C-alpha cells in the first residue's frame, strides 16, 4: 500500500514536470524537491478538499453533463498553487486546461504503471 502511494506521488510529480515543460501557464520551481512538494500538496488537496467540492457542486455538474468537474479540477489546482510556493499557475481558463491535461496524463500513467 505504501509502495502504491509512493508510485502515485512520483507519477504525479512527473506529470507536473511534463505540464510545466510544455504549458507556459504552469511553472514549478525548486527542482525535484519543488515537484515532489507540489505533487504531495496536490494529492492532499484532491483527497481532502476535492470530495467536498464535488459533493457541493453535484447539481451543477449534473446539469452541465459533467463539464463542471473540469472547473472543480482547475479550482483544486489553483488551491494547490495557493498553498505551495513551488507551483504557479496562470489564469482561470489556462488552469482548467492544465488541470485537464494533468488528470488525463496521471490517469493514463497510473494505469500503465500500476495495473
C-alpha positions as CSV (number, residue, x, y, z in Angstrom):
1,X,0.0,0.0,0.0
2,X,2.8,2.4,0.9
3,X,4.6,1.4,-2.3
4,X,1.5,2.2,-4.4
5,X,1.1,5.6,-2.7
6,X,4.8,6.5,-3.4
7,X,4.4,5.4,-7.0
8,X,1.3,7.7,-7.4
9,X,3.2,10.5,-5.8
10,X,6.2,10.2,-8.1
11,X,3.9,9.8,-11.2
12,X,2.1,13.0,-10.3
13,X,5.4,14.8,-9.9
14,X,6.4,13.6,-13.3
15,X,3.1,14.7,-14.8
16,X,3.5,18.1,-13.2
17,X,7.0,18.3,-14.7
18,X,5.7,17.5,-18.2
19,X,2.9,20.0,-17.9
20,X,5.2,22.7,-16.6
21,X,7.6,21.9,-19.5
22,X,5.0,22.3,-22.2
23,X,2.5,24.8,-20.8
24,X,3.6,28.3,-20.2
25,X,0.9,28.9,-17.7
26,X,2.2,26.3,-15.2
27,X,5.6,26.8,-13.5
28,X,7.2,24.6,-10.9
29,X,10.2,26.0,-9.1
30,X,12.6,24.3,-6.7
31,X,13.7,21.4,-8.8
32,X,12.9,17.9,-7.8
33,X,12.0,18.9,-4.2
34,X,9.6,21.5,-5.6
35,X,8.0,19.0,-7.9
36,X,7.6,16.4,-5.1
37,X,6.2,19.1,-2.8
38,X,3.7,20.3,-5.4
39,X,2.7,16.7,-6.1
40,X,2.2,16.0,-2.4
41,X,0.1,19.1,-1.8
42,X,-2.0,18.5,-5.0
43,X,-2.6,14.9,-3.8
44,X,-3.7,16.1,-0.3
45,X,-5.9,18.9,-1.8
46,X,-7.5,16.3,-4.1
47,X,-8.1,13.9,-1.3
48,X,-9.3,16.3,1.4
49,X,-10.9,19.3,-0.4
50,X,-11.9,17.5,-3.7
51,X,-14.7,15.3,-2.4
52,X,-16.3,18.2,-0.5
53,X,-16.3,20.4,-3.6
54,X,-17.5,17.6,-5.8
55,X,-20.4,16.9,-3.4
56,X,-21.4,20.5,-3.2
57,X,-21.2,21.0,-6.9
58,X,-23.1,17.8,-7.8
59,X,-26.2,19.5,-9.0
60,X,-24.4,21.9,-11.4
61,X,-22.2,19.1,-12.6
62,X,-25.2,17.0,-13.4
63,X,-26.9,19.9,-15.3
64,X,-23.7,20.6,-17.3
65,X,-23.3,16.8,-18.0
66,X,-20.1,16.6,-16.1
67,X,-18.3,19.6,-17.7
68,X,-18.3,21.5,-14.4
69,X,-15.9,18.8,-13.0
70,X,-13.3,20.5,-15.2
71,X,-13.8,23.7,-13.3
72,X,-13.5,21.8,-10.0
73,X,-10.2,20.3,-11.1
74,X,-9.0,23.8,-12.1
75,X,-10.0,25.2,-8.7
76,X,-8.2,22.4,-6.9
77,X,-5.0,23.2,-8.9
78,X,-5.4,26.9,-8.0
79,X,-5.8,25.9,-4.3
80,X,-2.6,23.8,-4.6
81,X,-0.7,26.8,-6.1
82,X,-2.0,29.0,-3.3
83,X,-0.8,26.5,-0.6
84,X,2.7,25.9,-2.1
85,X,5.4,28.4,-3.2
86,X,6.8,25.9,-5.7
87,X,3.8,25.9,-8.1
88,X,2.5,28.8,-10.1
89,X,-0.5,28.7,-12.4
90,X,-1.9,31.2,-15.0
91,X,-5.4,32.5,-15.5
92,X,-8.6,30.5,-14.9
93,X,-9.0,29.1,-18.4
94,X,-5.4,28.0,-18.7
95,X,-5.5,26.5,-15.2
96,X,-8.6,24.5,-16.1
97,X,-6.9,23.2,-19.3
98,X,-3.7,22.4,-17.3
99,X,-5.8,20.5,-14.8
100,X,-7.5,18.6,-17.6
101,X,-4.1,17.6,-19.0
102,X,-2.8,16.6,-15.6
103,X,-5.8,14.5,-14.9
104,X,-5.6,12.6,-18.2
105,X,-1.9,12.1,-18.1
106,X,-1.9,11.0,-14.5
107,X,-4.7,8.5,-15.1
108,X,-3.0,7.1,-18.2
109,X,0.4,6.7,-16.5
110,X,-1.2,5.2,-13.3
111,X,-3.0,2.6,-15.5
112,X,0.2,1.8,-17.3
113,X,2.4,1.5,-14.3
114,X,0.2,0.1,-11.6
115,X,-2.1,-2.2,-13.5
